């Protein structure tokens, strides 16, 4: 399964990168995230354990995420129920208070049962990540439209900005 999505947002690349990198806050705004524990963090990498509990799907996995603030953060599986799990976040500054976010994830569950049971639920989770982070930015940073600026976000390809491929 492959998910690719991009969006232009009315927040700086630095602000959006920080929201994405702060894994420990995921349970506060990602409904599927039961827990998130940072195992290690420095300027070049964050390692975290995430627990998913969503629509009957329960699983845990650990990722190592090499990063270069504010441009990119890779997602590399360390442990979990996947045969393949890799991706990245890319942020391109467009102005002081605007950036393009690109999210890509390629994953495959380890085993037919996991694929059948968890596949559709995990596809929905991956599909909605950028939207969830923009909503979090609106909540934490305030919407730009409140200050008379541009709307905080809009898809780069119209309403169907989702490029998910099976």
C-alpha positions, 0 to 999 in steps of 0.5 A, spaced: 500 500 500 502 506 498 499 513 500 502 520 497 498 526 499 500 534 499 497 540 501 499 547 502 498 550 509 498 557 512 503 556 517 511 556 517 515 550 515 518 550 522 511 550 526 509 544 522 515 540 522 515 541 530 508 539 530 509 533 526 516 531 530 513 532 537 510 524 537 509 525 545 503 529 543 499 525 538 494 522 543 491 528 544 489 529 537 490 523 533 484 519 535 487 512 533 493 513 537 492 510 544 499 512 546 506 515 544 512 514 547 519 517 545 525 512 546 530 517 544 531 524 541 536 528 539 537 534 533 538 528 528 533 523 530 527 521 534 525 514 536 518 512 538 513 507 540 506 508 538 500 504 540 494 504 535 487 503 538 482 504 532 475 501 530 478 494 533 485 494 531 490 494 536 497 494 534 504 497 537 510 499 533 517 503 533 519 507 528 526 511 527 525 517 524 532 521 522 530 528 521 533 535 518 529 541 521 524 544 518 525 540 511 524 533 512 523 527 517 524 520 514 519 514 517 523 507 518 520 501 522 524 498 527 519 493 530 512 492 528 507 488 525 509 490 518 513 487 512 515 493 510 513 500 513 517 506 510 516 514 508 517 521 509 514 528 511 517 533 507 516 541 508 518 546 503 517 553 506 513 558 501 513 564 505 514 566 512 507 563 514 506 558 509 509 551 506 507 545 502 507 539 506 508 532 502 507 525 506 509 519 503 508 512 506 509 505 503 507 499 508 505 492 507 503 488 513 506 481 515 501 476 514 494 475 510 490 476 516 493 482 518 493 485 511 485 483 511 483 485 518 488 491 519 489 494 512 482 498 511 483 501 518 490 503 517 489 506 510 484 510 513 489 512 518 494 514 513 490 518 509 488 523 514 494 524 517 496 531 514 489 533 515 489 532 522 496 536 523 493 542 520 487 541 524 492 541 530 496 547 527 489 551 527 488 549 534 495 550 537 497 556 533 490 559 531 488 560 524 490 565 519 483 566 517 482 569 524 487 575 523 485 576 516 490 572 512 489 566 507 485 560 509 490 555 513 490 550 508 487 548 501 489 541 497 494 542 492 490 538 487 483 540 489 478 536 493 481 530 491 489 531 493 489 524 495 494 520 491 493 513 495 495 507 491 494 500 492 
